[in-house]
């Protein structure tokens, strides 16, 4: 976890960790080797990616 993410509120951390655990949108295009080691998702209303 980066220092920037670690500095967020407890509520934000719960939302981020839940999103990481539930992420399953892996495809041949974004995960060609099947490693499941990268994903992008939004966790707030302003659309910033984490």
mmCIF entry with sequence, helices, sheets and N, C-alpha, C, O atoms, coordinates in Angstrom:
data_MODEL
# 
_entry.id   MODEL 
# 
_entity.id                         1 
_entity.type                       polymer 
_entity.pdbx_number_of_molecules   1 
# 
_entity_poly.entity_id                      1 
_entity_poly.type                           'polypeptide(L)' 
_entity_poly.nstd_linkage                   no 
_entity_poly.nstd_monomer                   no 
_entity_poly.pdbx_seq_one_letter_code       
;(UNK)(UNK)(UNK)(UNK)(UNK)(UNK)(UNK)(UNK)(UNK)(UNK)(UNK)(UNK)(UNK)(UNK)(UNK)(UNK)
(UNK)(UNK)(UNK)(UNK)(UNK)(UNK)(UNK)(UNK)(UNK)(UNK)(UNK)(UNK)(UNK)(UNK)(UNK)(UNK)
(UNK)(UNK)(UNK)(UNK)(UNK)(UNK)(UNK)(UNK)(UNK)(UNK)(UNK)(UNK)(UNK)(UNK)(UNK)(UNK)
(UNK)(UNK)
;
_entity_poly.pdbx_seq_one_letter_code_can   XXXXXXXXXXXXXXXXXXXXXXXXXXXXXXXXXXXXXXXXXXXXXXXXXX 
_entity_poly.pdbx_strand_id                 A 
# 
loop_
_entity_poly_seq.entity_id 
_entity_poly_seq.num 
_entity_poly_seq.mon_id 
_entity_poly_seq.hetero 
1 1  UNK n 
1 2  UNK n 
1 3  UNK n 
1 4  UNK n 
1 5  UNK n 
1 6  UNK n 
1 7  UNK n 
1 8  UNK n 
1 9  UNK n 
1 10 UNK n 
1 11 UNK n 
1 12 UNK n 
1 13 UNK n 
1 14 UNK n 
1 15 UNK n 
1 16 UNK n 
1 17 UNK n 
1 18 UNK n 
1 19 UNK n 
1 20 UNK n 
1 21 UNK n 
1 22 UNK n 
1 23 UNK n 
1 24 UNK n 
1 25 UNK n 
1 26 UNK n 
1 27 UNK n 
1 28 UNK n 
1 29 UNK n 
1 30 UNK n 
1 31 UNK n 
1 32 UNK n 
1 33 UNK n 
1 34 UNK n 
1 35 UNK n 
1 36 UNK n 
1 37 UNK n 
1 38 UNK n 
1 39 UNK n 
1 40 UNK n 
1 41 UNK n 
1 42 UNK n 
1 43 UNK n 
1 44 UNK n 
1 45 UNK n 
1 46 UNK n 
1 47 UNK n 
1 48 UNK n 
1 49 UNK n 
1 50 UNK n 
# 
_struct_asym.id          A 
_struct_asym.entity_id   1 
# 
loop_
_struct_conf.conf_type_id 
_struct_conf.id 
_struct_conf.pdbx_PDB_helix_id 
_struct_conf.beg_label_comp_id 
_struct_conf.beg_label_asym_id 
_struct_conf.beg_label_seq_id 
_struct_conf.pdbx_beg_PDB_ins_code 
_struct_conf.end_label_comp_id 
_struct_conf.end_label_asym_id 
_struct_conf.end_label_seq_id 
_struct_conf.pdbx_end_PDB_ins_code 
_struct_conf.beg_auth_comp_id 
_struct_conf.beg_auth_asym_id 
_struct_conf.beg_auth_seq_id 
_struct_conf.end_auth_comp_id 
_struct_conf.end_auth_asym_id 
_struct_conf.end_auth_seq_id 
_struct_conf.pdbx_PDB_helix_class 
_struct_conf.details 
_struct_conf.pdbx_PDB_helix_length 
HELX_P HELX_P1 AA1 UNK A 3  ? UNK A 6  ? UNK A 3  UNK A 6  1 ? 4  
HELX_P HELX_P2 AA2 UNK A 10 ? UNK A 22 ? UNK A 10 UNK A 22 1 ? 13 
# 
_struct_conf_type.id          HELX_P 
_struct_conf_type.criteria    ? 
_struct_conf_type.reference   ? 
# 
loop_
_atom_site.group_PDB 
_atom_site.id 
_atom_site.type_symbol 
_atom_site.label_atom_id 
_atom_site.label_alt_id 
_atom_site.label_comp_id 
_atom_site.label_asym_id 
_atom_site.label_entity_id 
_atom_site.label_seq_id 
_atom_site.pdbx_PDB_ins_code 
_atom_site.Cartn_x 
_atom_site.Cartn_y 
_atom_site.Cartn_z 
_atom_site.occupancy 
_atom_site.B_iso_or_equiv 
_atom_site.pdbx_formal_charge 
_atom_site.auth_seq_id 
_atom_site.auth_comp_id 
_atom_site.auth_asym_id 
_atom_site.auth_atom_id 
_atom_site.pdbx_PDB_model_num 
ATOM 1   N N  . UNK A 1 1  ? 0.851   -1.173  0.000   1.00 0.00 ? 1  UNK A N  1 
ATOM 2   C CA . UNK A 1 1  ? 0.000   0.000   0.000   1.00 0.00 ? 1  UNK A CA 1 
ATOM 3   C C  . UNK A 1 1  ? 0.894   1.233   0.000   1.00 0.00 ? 1  UNK A C  1 
ATOM 4   O O  . UNK A 1 1  ? 1.870   1.313   0.746   1.00 0.00 ? 1  UNK A O  1 
ATOM 5   N N  . UNK A 1 2  ? 0.545   2.186   -0.845  1.00 0.00 ? 2  UNK A N  1 
ATOM 6   C CA . UNK A 1 2  ? 1.334   3.412   -0.895  1.00 0.00 ? 2  UNK A CA 1 
ATOM 7   C C  . UNK A 1 2  ? 1.042   4.289   0.319   1.00 0.00 ? 2  UNK A C  1 
ATOM 8   O O  . UNK A 1 2  ? 0.019   4.122   0.982   1.00 0.00 ? 2  UNK A O  1 
ATOM 9   N N  . UNK A 1 3  ? 1.943   5.220   0.602   1.00 0.00 ? 3  UNK A N  1 
ATOM 10  C CA . UNK A 1 3  ? 1.732   6.135   1.719   1.00 0.00 ? 3  UNK A CA 1 
ATOM 11  C C  . UNK A 1 3  ? 0.497   6.996   1.502   1.00 0.00 ? 3  UNK A C  1 
ATOM 12  O O  . UNK A 1 3  ? -0.213  7.319   2.454   1.00 0.00 ? 3  UNK A O  1 
ATOM 13  N N  . UNK A 1 4  ? 0.238   7.371   0.248   1.00 0.00 ? 4  UNK A N  1 
ATOM 14  C CA . UNK A 1 4  ? -0.930  8.183   -0.059  1.00 0.00 ? 4  UNK A CA 1 
ATOM 15  C C  . UNK A 1 4  ? -2.229  7.465   0.254   1.00 0.00 ? 4  UNK A C  1 
ATOM 16  O O  . UNK A 1 4  ? -3.154  8.058   0.807   1.00 0.00 ? 4  UNK A O  1 
ATOM 17  N N  . UNK A 1 5  ? -2.301  6.200   -0.096  1.00 0.00 ? 5  UNK A N  1 
ATOM 18  C CA . UNK A 1 5  ? -3.502  5.419   0.204   1.00 0.00 ? 5  UNK A CA 1 
ATOM 19  C C  . UNK A 1 5  ? -3.599  5.190   1.711   1.00 0.00 ? 5  UNK A C  1 
ATOM 20  O O  . UNK A 1 5  ? -4.684  5.311   2.279   1.00 0.00 ? 5  UNK A O  1 
ATOM 21  N N  . UNK A 1 6  ? -2.500  4.865   2.357   1.00 0.00 ? 6  UNK A N  1 
ATOM 22  C CA . UNK A 1 6  ? -2.503  4.611   3.803   1.00 0.00 ? 6  UNK A CA 1 
ATOM 23  C C  . UNK A 1 6  ? -2.957  5.834   4.594   1.00 0.00 ? 6  UNK A C  1 
ATOM 24  O O  . UNK A 1 6  ? -3.471  5.689   5.703   1.00 0.00 ? 6  UNK A O  1 
ATOM 25  N N  . UNK A 1 7  ? -2.779  7.028   4.048   1.00 0.00 ? 7  UNK A N  1 
ATOM 26  C CA . UNK A 1 7  ? -3.148  8.260   4.747   1.00 0.00 ? 7  UNK A CA 1 
ATOM 27  C C  . UNK A 1 7  ? -4.633  8.594   4.622   1.00 0.00 ? 7  UNK A C  1 
ATOM 28  O O  . UNK A 1 7  ? -5.102  9.542   5.252   1.00 0.00 ? 7  UNK A O  1 
ATOM 29  N N  . UNK A 1 8  ? -5.374  7.840   3.826   1.00 0.00 ? 8  UNK A N  1 
ATOM 30  C CA . UNK A 1 8  ? -6.800  8.107   3.647   1.00 0.00 ? 8  UNK A CA 1 
ATOM 31  C C  . UNK A 1 8  ? -7.593  7.708   4.894   1.00 0.00 ? 8  UNK A C  1 
ATOM 32  O O  . UNK A 1 8  ? -7.074  7.047   5.793   1.00 0.00 ? 8  UNK A O  1 
ATOM 33  N N  . UNK A 1 9  ? -8.834  8.113   4.924   1.00 0.00 ? 9  UNK A N  1 
ATOM 34  C CA . UNK A 1 9  ? -9.692  7.802   6.069   1.00 0.00 ? 9  UNK A CA 1 
ATOM 35  C C  . UNK A 1 9  ? -9.952  6.301   6.167   1.00 0.00 ? 9  UNK A C  1 
ATOM 36  O O  . UNK A 1 9  ? -9.775  5.560   5.200   1.00 0.00 ? 9  UNK A O  1 
ATOM 37  N N  . UNK A 1 10 ? -10.374 5.873   7.343   1.00 0.00 ? 10 UNK A N  1 
ATOM 38  C CA . UNK A 1 10 ? -10.699 4.456   7.552   1.00 0.00 ? 10 UNK A CA 1 
ATOM 39  C C  . UNK A 1 10 ? -11.820 4.021   6.617   1.00 0.00 ? 10 UNK A C  1 
ATOM 40  O O  . UNK A 1 10 ? -11.794 2.905   6.098   1.00 0.00 ? 10 UNK A O  1 
ATOM 41  N N  . UNK A 1 11 ? -12.802 4.888   6.397   1.00 0.00 ? 11 UNK A N  1 
ATOM 42  C CA . UNK A 1 11 ? -13.908 4.561   5.501   1.00 0.00 ? 11 UNK A CA 1 
ATOM 43  C C  . UNK A 1 11 ? -13.412 4.348   4.073   1.00 0.00 ? 11 UNK A C  1 
ATOM 44  O O  . UNK A 1 11 ? -13.841 3.415   3.395   1.00 0.00 ? 11 UNK A O  1 
ATOM 45  N N  . UNK A 1 12 ? -12.511 5.214   3.621   1.00 0.00 ? 12 UNK A N  1 
ATOM 46  C CA . UNK A 1 12 ? -11.959 5.076   2.277   1.00 0.00 ? 12 UNK A CA 1 
ATOM 47  C C  . UNK A 1 12 ? -11.147 3.788   2.157   1.00 0.00 ? 12 UNK A C  1 
ATOM 48  O O  . UNK A 1 12 ? -11.227 3.093   1.144   1.00 0.00 ? 12 UNK A O  1 
ATOM 49  N N  . UNK A 1 13 ? -10.364 3.470   3.192   1.00 0.00 ? 13 UNK A N  1 
ATOM 50  C CA . UNK A 1 13 ? -9.575  2.236   3.162   1.00 0.00 ? 13 UNK A CA 1 
ATOM 51  C C  . UNK A 1 13 ? -10.457 0.996   3.083   1.00 0.00 ? 13 UNK A C  1 
ATOM 52  O O  . UNK A 1 13 ? -10.136 0.048   2.366   1.00 0.00 ? 13 UNK A O  1 
ATOM 53  N N  . UNK A 1 14 ? -11.560 0.999   3.814   1.00 0.00 ? 14 UNK A N  1 
ATOM 54  C CA . UNK A 1 14 ? -12.487 -0.139  3.752   1.00 0.00 ? 14 UNK A CA 1 
ATOM 55  C C  . UNK A 1 14 ? -13.043 -0.266  2.332   1.00 0.00 ? 14 UNK A C  1 
ATOM 56  O O  . UNK A 1 14 ? -13.110 -1.367  1.785   1.00 0.00 ? 14 UNK A O  1 
ATOM 57  N N  . UNK A 1 15 ? -13.437 0.851   1.744   1.00 0.00 ? 15 UNK A N  1 
ATOM 58  C CA . UNK A 1 15 ? -13.991 0.828   0.391   1.00 0.00 ? 15 UNK A CA 1 
ATOM 59  C C  . UNK A 1 15 ? -12.945 0.340   -0.621  1.00 0.00 ? 15 UNK A C  1 
ATOM 60  O O  . UNK A 1 15 ? -13.261 -0.447  -1.514  1.00 0.00 ? 15 UNK A O  1 
ATOM 61  N N  . UNK A 1 16 ? -11.705 0.809   -0.475  1.00 0.00 ? 16 UNK A N  1 
ATOM 62  C CA . UNK A 1 16 ? -10.635 0.399   -1.390  1.00 0.00 ? 16 UNK A CA 1 
ATOM 63  C C  . UNK A 1 16 ? -10.327 -1.080  -1.234  1.00 0.00 ? 16 UNK A C  1 
ATOM 64  O O  . UNK A 1 16 ? -10.241 -1.801  -2.228  1.00 0.00 ? 16 UNK A O  1 
ATOM 65  N N  . UNK A 1 17 ? -10.162 -1.540  -0.008  1.00 0.00 ? 17 UNK A N  1 
ATOM 66  C CA . UNK A 1 17 ? -9.833  -2.953  0.219   1.00 0.00 ? 17 UNK A CA 1 
ATOM 67  C C  . UNK A 1 17 ? -10.953 -3.872  -0.268  1.00 0.00 ? 17 UNK A C  1 
ATOM 68  O O  . UNK A 1 17 ? -10.693 -4.936  -0.828  1.00 0.00 ? 17 UNK A O  1 
ATOM 69  N N  . UNK A 1 18 ? -12.186 -3.454  -0.051  1.00 0.00 ? 18 UNK A N  1 
ATOM 70  C CA . UNK A 1 18 ? -13.316 -4.246  -0.543  1.00 0.00 ? 18 UNK A CA 1 
ATOM 71  C C  . UNK A 1 18 ? -13.297 -4.312  -2.064  1.00 0.00 ? 18 UNK A C  1 
ATOM 72  O O  . UNK A 1 18 ? -13.525 -5.372  -2.647  1.00 0.00 ? 18 UNK A O  1 
ATOM 73  N N  . UNK A 1 19 ? -13.024 -3.181  -2.707  1.00 0.00 ? 19 UNK A N  1 
ATOM 74  C CA . UNK A 1 19 ? -12.951 -3.154  -4.168  1.00 0.00 ? 19 UNK A CA 1 
ATOM 75  C C  . UNK A 1 19 ? -11.836 -4.047  -4.691  1.00 0.00 ? 19 UNK A C  1 
ATOM 76  O O  . UNK A 1 19 ? -12.012 -4.734  -5.697  1.00 0.00 ? 19 UNK A O  1 
ATOM 77  N N  . UNK A 1 20 ? -10.700 -4.045  -4.024  1.00 0.00 ? 20 UNK A N  1 
ATOM 78  C CA . UNK A 1 20 ? -9.581  -4.905  -4.434  1.00 0.00 ? 20 UNK A CA 1 
ATOM 79  C C  . UNK A 1 20 ? -9.969  -6.373  -4.296  1.00 0.00 ? 20 UNK A C  1 
ATOM 80  O O  . UNK A 1 20 ? -9.724  -7.169  -5.203  1.00 0.00 ? 20 UNK A O  1 
ATOM 81  N N  . UNK A 1 21 ? -10.569 -6.731  -3.172  1.00 0.00 ? 21 UNK A N  1 
ATOM 82  C CA . UNK A 1 21 ? -10.929 -8.131  -2.939  1.00 0.00 ? 21 UNK A CA 1 
ATOM 83  C C  . UNK A 1 21 ? -11.985 -8.628  -3.922  1.00 0.00 ? 21 UNK A C  1 
ATOM 84  O O  . UNK A 1 21 ? -11.977 -9.799  -4.300  1.00 0.00 ? 21 UNK A O  1 
ATOM 85  N N  . UNK A 1 22 ? -12.887 -7.754  -4.334  1.00 0.00 ? 22 UNK A N  1 
ATOM 86  C CA . UNK A 1 22 ? -13.987 -8.171  -5.198  1.00 0.00 ? 22 UNK A CA 1 
ATOM 87  C C  . UNK A 1 22 ? -13.710 -7.980  -6.690  1.00 0.00 ? 22 UNK A C  1 
ATOM 88  O O  . UNK A 1 22 ? -14.501 -8.422  -7.524  1.00 0.00 ? 22 UNK A O  1 
ATOM 89  N N  . UNK A 1 23 ? -12.603 -7.330  -7.034  1.00 0.00 ? 23 UNK A N  1 
ATOM 90  C CA . UNK A 1 23 ? -12.305 -7.053  -8.440  1.00 0.00 ? 23 UNK A CA 1 
ATOM 91  C C  . UNK A 1 23 ? -12.172 -8.358  -9.215  1.00 0.00 ? 23 UNK A C  1 
ATOM 92  O O  . UNK A 1 23 ? -11.403 -9.240  -8.834  1.00 0.00 ? 23 UNK A O  1 
ATOM 93  N N  . UNK A 1 24 ? -12.928 -8.473  -10.305 1.00 0.00 ? 24 UNK A N  1 
ATOM 94  C CA . UNK A 1 24 ? -12.870 -9.691  -11.104 1.00 0.00 ? 24 UNK A CA 1 
ATOM 95  C C  . UNK A 1 24 ? -12.988 -9.412  -12.597 1.00 0.00 ? 24 UNK A C  1 
ATOM 96  O O  . UNK A 1 24 ? -13.288 -10.318 -13.375 1.00 0.00 ? 24 UNK A O  1 
ATOM 97  N N  . UNK A 1 25 ? -12.760 -8.187  -12.996 1.00 0.00 ? 25 UNK A N  1 
ATOM 98  C CA . UNK A 1 25 ? -12.934 -7.797  -14.390 1.00 0.00 ? 25 UNK A CA 1 
ATOM 99  C C  . UNK A 1 25 ? -11.675 -8.049  -15.219 1.00 0.00 ? 25 UNK A C  1 
ATOM 100 O O  . UNK A 1 25 ? -11.259 -7.188  -15.994 1.00 0.00 ? 25 UNK A O  1 
ATOM 101 N N  . UNK A 1 26 ? -11.079 -9.204  -15.063 1.00 0.00 ? 26 UNK A N  1 
ATOM 102 C CA . UNK A 1 26 ? -9.892  -9.567  -15.826 1.00 0.00 ? 26 UNK A CA 1 
ATOM 103 C C  . UNK A 1 26 ? -10.319 -10.142 -17.162 1.00 0.00 ? 26 UNK A C  1 
ATOM 104 O O  . UNK A 1 26 ? -11.218 -10.980 -17.232 1.00 0.00 ? 26 UNK A O  1 
ATOM 105 N N  . UNK A 1 27 ? -9.669  -9.686  -18.217 1.00 0.00 ? 27 UNK A N  1 
ATOM 106 C CA . UNK A 1 27 ? -9.944  -10.176 -19.563 1.00 0.00 ? 27 UNK A CA 1 
ATOM 107 C C  . UNK A 1 27 ? -8.625  -10.497 -20.255 1.00 0.00 ? 27 UNK A C  1 
ATOM 108 O O  . UNK A 1 27 ? -7.548  -10.201 -19.738 1.00 0.00 ? 27 UNK A O  1 
ATOM 109 N N  . UNK A 1 28 ? -8.728  -11.096 -21.410 1.00 0.00 ? 28 UNK A N  1 
ATOM 110 C CA . UNK A 1 28 ? -7.531  -11.382 -22.211 1.00 0.00 ? 28 UNK A CA 1 
ATOM 111 C C  . UNK A 1 28 ? -6.802  -10.087 -22.573 1.00 0.00 ? 28 UNK A C  1 
ATOM 112 O O  . UNK A 1 28 ? -5.577  -10.073 -22.693 1.00 0.00 ? 28 UNK A O  1 
ATOM 113 N N  . UNK A 1 29 ? -7.559  -8.997  -22.747 1.00 0.00 ? 29 UNK A N  1 
ATOM 114 C CA . UNK A 1 29 ? -6.954  -7.715  -23.116 1.00 0.00 ? 29 UNK A CA 1 
ATOM 115 C C  . UNK A 1 29 ? -6.191  -7.067  -21.963 1.00 0.00 ? 29 UNK A C  1 
ATOM 116 O O  . UNK A 1 29 ? -5.102  -6.533  -22.172 1.00 0.00 ? 29 UNK A O  1 
ATOM 117 N N  . UNK A 1 30 ? -6.748  -7.107  -20.741 1.00 0.00 ? 30 UNK A N  1 
ATOM 118 C CA . UNK A 1 30 ? -6.086  -6.417  -19.635 1.00 0.00 ? 30 UNK A CA 1 
ATOM 119 C C  . UNK A 1 30 ? -5.281  -7.354  -18.737 1.00 0.00 ? 30 UNK A C  1 
ATOM 120 O O  . UNK A 1 30 ? -4.621  -6.896  -17.805 1.00 0.00 ? 30 UNK A O  1 
ATOM 121 N N  . UNK A 1 31 ? -5.325  -8.651  -19.004 1.00 0.00 ? 31 UNK A N  1 
ATOM 122 C CA . UNK A 1 31 ? -4.574  -9.627  -18.208 1.00 0.00 ? 31 UNK A CA 1 
ATOM 123 C C  . UNK A 1 31 ? -4.154  -10.804 -19.097 1.00 0.00 ? 31 UNK A C  1 
ATOM 124 O O  . UNK A 1 31 ? -4.554  -11.943 -18.857 1.00 0.00 ? 31 UNK A O  1 
ATOM 125 N N  . UNK A 1 32 ? -3.342  -10.519 -20.128 1.00 0.00 ? 32 UNK A N  1 
ATOM 126 C CA . UNK A 1 32 ? -3.035  -11.557 -21.127 1.00 0.00 ? 32 UNK A CA 1 
ATOM 127 C C  . UNK A 1 32 ? -2.308  -12.784 -20.573 1.00 0.00 ? 32 UNK A C  1 
ATOM 128 O O  . UNK A 1 32 ? -2.386  -13.858 -21.170 1.00 0.00 ? 32 UNK A O  1 
ATOM 129 N N  . UNK A 1 33 ? -1.617  -12.651 -19.469 1.00 0.00 ? 33 UNK A N  1 
ATOM 130 C CA . UNK A 1 33 ? -0.869  -13.784 -18.903 1.00 0.00 ? 33 UNK A CA 1 
ATOM 131 C C  . UNK A 1 33 ? -1.580  -14.441 -17.723 1.00 0.00 ? 33 UNK A C  1 
ATOM 132 O O  . UNK A 1 33 ? -1.075  -15.415 -17.165 1.00 0.00 ? 33 UNK A O  1 
ATOM 133 N N  . UNK A 1 34 ? -2.741  -13.923 -17.339 1.00 0.00 ? 34 UNK A N  1 
ATOM 134 C CA . UNK A 1 34 ? -3.522  -14.519 -16.260 1.00 0.00 ? 34 UNK A CA 1 
ATOM 135 C C  . UNK A 1 34 ? -2.942  -14.318 -14.873 1.00 0.00 ? 34 UNK A C  1 
ATOM 136 O O  . UNK A 1 34 ? -3.211  -15.110 -13.970 1.00 0.00 ? 34 UNK A O  1 
ATOM 137 N N  . UNK A 1 35 ? -2.143  -13.258 -14.688 1.00 0.00 ? 35 UNK A N  1 
ATOM 138 C CA . UNK A 1 35 ? -1.511  -13.015 -13.390 1.00 0.00 ? 35 UNK A CA 1 
ATOM 139 C C  . UNK A 1 35 ? -2.449  -12.376 -12.357 1.00 0.00 ? 35 UNK A C  1 
ATOM 140 O O  . UNK A 1 35 ? -2.238  -12.520 -11.152 1.00 0.00 ? 35 UNK A O  1 
ATOM 141 N N  . UNK A 1 36 ? -3.483  -11.673 -12.828 1.00 0.00 ? 36 UNK A N  1 
ATOM 142 C CA . UNK A 1 36 ? -4.425  -10.981 -11.933 1.00 0.00 ? 36 UNK A CA 1 
ATOM 143 C C  . UNK A 1 36 ? -3.684  -10.065 -10.949 1.00 0.00 ? 36 UNK A C  1 
ATOM 144 O O  . UNK A 1 36 ? -4.000  -10.042 -9.760  1.00 0.00 ? 36 UNK A O  1 
ATOM 145 N N  . UNK A 1 37 ? -2.706  -9.319  -11.446 1.00 0.00 ? 37 UNK A N  1 
ATOM 146 C CA . UNK A 1 37 ? -1.881  -8.475  -10.579 1.00 0.00 ? 37 UNK A CA 1 
ATOM 147 C C  . UNK A 1 37 ? -2.064  -6.979  -10.821 1.00 0.00 ? 37 UNK A C  1 
ATOM 148 O O  . UNK A 1 37 ? -1.275  -6.173  -10.328 1.00 0.00 ? 37 UNK A O  1 
ATOM 149 N N  . UNK A 1 38 ? -3.096  -6.602  -11.577 1.00 0.00 ? 38 UNK A N  1 
ATOM 150 C CA . UNK A 1 38 ? -3.323  -5.185  -11.853 1.00 0.00 ? 38 UNK A CA 1 
ATOM 151 C C  . UNK A 1 38 ? -4.802  -4.961  -12.095 1.00 0.00 ? 38 UNK A C  1 
ATOM 152 O O  . UNK A 1 38 ? -5.469  -5.788  -12.717 1.00 0.00 ? 38 UNK A O  1 
ATOM 153 N N  . UNK A 1 39 ? -5.310  -3.857  -11.608 1.00 0.00 ? 39 UNK A N  1 
ATOM 154 C CA . UNK A 1 39 ? -6.682  -3.472  -11.875 1.00 0.00 ? 39 UNK A CA 1 
ATOM 155 C C  . UNK A 1 39 ? -6.874  -2.002  -11.585 1.00 0.00 ? 39 UNK A C  1 
ATOM 156 O O  . UNK A 1 39 ? -6.144  -1.423  -10.780 1.00 0.00 ? 39 UNK A O  1 
ATOM 157 N N  . UNK A 1 40 ? -7.843  -1.398  -12.228 1.00 0.00 ? 40 UNK A N  1 
ATOM 158 C CA . UNK A 1 40 ? -8.158  0.018   -12.010 1.00 0.00 ? 40 UNK A CA 1 
ATOM 159 C C  . UNK A 1 40 ? -9.634  0.106   -11.658 1.00 0.00 ? 40 UNK A C  1 
ATOM 160 O O  . UNK A 1 40 ? -10.477 -0.507  -12.313 1.00 0.00 ? 40 UNK A O  1 
ATOM 161 N N  . UNK A 1 41 ? -9.934  0.867   -10.628 1.00 0.00 ? 41 UNK A N  1 
ATOM 162 C CA . UNK A 1 41 ? -11.314 1.058   -10.227 1.00 0.00 ? 41 UNK A CA 1 
ATOM 163 C C  . UNK A 1 41 ? -11.455 2.411   -9.560  1.00 0.00 ? 41 UNK A C  1 
ATOM 164 O O  . UNK A 1 41 ? -10.474 2.991   -9.096  1.00 0.00 ? 41 UNK A O  1 
ATOM 165 N N  . UNK A 1 42 ? -12.675 2.909   -9.515  1.00 0.00 ? 42 UNK A N  1 
ATOM 166 C CA . UNK A 1 42 ? -12.967 4.194   -8.894  1.00 0.00 ? 42 UNK A CA 1 
ATOM 167 C C  . UNK A 1 42 ? -13.647 3.937   -7.557  1.00 0.00 ? 42 UNK A C  1 
ATOM 168 O O  . UNK A 1 42 ? -14.507 3.063   -7.451  1.00 0.00 ? 42 UNK A O  1 
ATOM 169 N N  . UNK A 1 43 ? -13.260 4.701   -6.533  1.00 0.00 ? 43 UNK A N  1 
ATOM 170 C CA . UNK A 1 43 ? -13.832 4.498   -5.208  1.00 0.00 ? 43 UNK A CA 1 
ATOM 171 C C  . UNK A 1 43 ? -14.441 5.760   -4.611  1.00 0.00 ? 43 UNK A C  1 
ATOM 172 O O  . UNK A 1 43 ? -14.788 5.777   -3.430  1.00 0.00 ? 43 UNK A O  1 
ATOM 173 N N  . UNK A 1 44 ? -14.575 6.804   -5.401  1.00 0.00 ? 44 UNK A N  1 
ATOM 174 C CA . UNK A 1 44 ? -15.186 8.022   -4.880  1.00 0.00 ? 44 UNK A CA 1 
ATOM 175 C C  . UNK A 1 44 ? -16.039 8.691   -5.936  1.00 0.00 ? 44 UNK A C  1 
ATOM 176 O O  . UNK A 1 44 ? -15.977 8.325   -7.109  1.00 0.00 ? 44 UNK A O  1 
ATOM 177 N N  . UNK A 1 45 ? -16.819 9.647   -5.541  1.00 0.00 ? 45 UNK A N  1 
ATOM 178 C CA . UNK A 1 45 ? -17.765 10.279  -6.444  1.00 0.00 ? 45 UNK A CA 1 
ATOM 179 C C  . UNK A 1 45 ? -17.131 11.187  -7.487  1.00 0.00 ? 45 UNK A C  1 
ATOM 180 O O  . UNK A 1 45 ? -17.773 11.513  -8.486  1.00 0.00 ? 45 UNK A O  1 
ATOM 181 N N  . UNK A 1 46 ? -15.888 11.602  -7.277  1.00 0.00 ? 46 UNK A N  1 
ATOM 182 C CA . UNK A 1 46 ? -15.288 12.511  -8.264  1.00 0.00 ? 46 UNK A CA 1 
ATOM 183 C C  . UNK A 1 46 ? -14.606 11.787  -9.402  1.00 0.00 ? 46 UNK A C  1 
ATOM 184 O O  . UNK A 1 46 ? -14.043 12.437  -10.283 1.00 0.00 ? 46 UNK A O  1 
ATOM 185 N N  . UNK A 1 47 ? -14.634 10.450  -9.418  1.00 0.00 ? 47 UNK A N  1 
ATOM 186 C CA . UNK A 1 47 ? -14.139 9.680   -10.546 1.00 0.00 ? 47 UNK A CA 1 
ATOM 187 C C  . UNK A 1 47 ? -12.647 9.441   -10.562 1.00 0.00 ? 47 UNK A C  1 
ATOM 188 O O  . UNK A 1 47 ? -12.129 8.882   -11.529 1.00 0.00 ? 47 UNK A O  1 
ATOM 189 N N  . UNK A 1 48 ? -11.926 9.853   -9.505  1.00 0.00 ? 48 UNK A N  1 
ATOM 190 C CA . UNK A 1 48 ? -10.493 9.605   -9.471  1.00 0.00 ? 48 UNK A CA 1 
ATOM 191 C C  . UNK A 1 48 ? -10.240 8.107   -9.416  1.00 0.00 ? 48 UNK A C  1 
ATOM 192 O O  . UNK A 1 48 ? -10.953 7.376   -8.728  1.00 0.00 ? 48 UNK A O  1 
ATOM 193 N N  . UNK A 1 49 ? -9.219  7.649   -10.146 1.00 0.00 ? 49 UNK A N  1 
ATOM 194 C CA . UNK A 1 49 ? -8.841  6.236   -10.099 1.00 0.00 ? 49 UNK A CA 1 
ATOM 195 C C  . UNK A 1 49 ? -7.819  6.022   -9.013  1.00 0.00 ? 49 UNK A C  1 
ATOM 196 O O  . UNK A 1 49 ? -7.022  6.909   -8.708  1.00 0.00 ? 49 UNK A O  1 
ATOM 197 N N  . UNK A 1 50 ? -7.845  4.843   -8.430  1.00 0.00 ? 50 UNK A N  1 
ATOM 198 C CA . UNK A 1 50 ? -6.901  4.480   -7.381  1.00 0.00 ? 50 UNK A CA 1 
ATOM 199 C C  . UNK A 1 50 ? -6.161  3.245   -7.821  1.00 0.00 ? 50 UNK A C  1 
ATOM 200 O O  . UNK A 1 50 ? -5.304  2.746   -7.091  1.00 0.00 ? 50 UNK A O  1 
# 
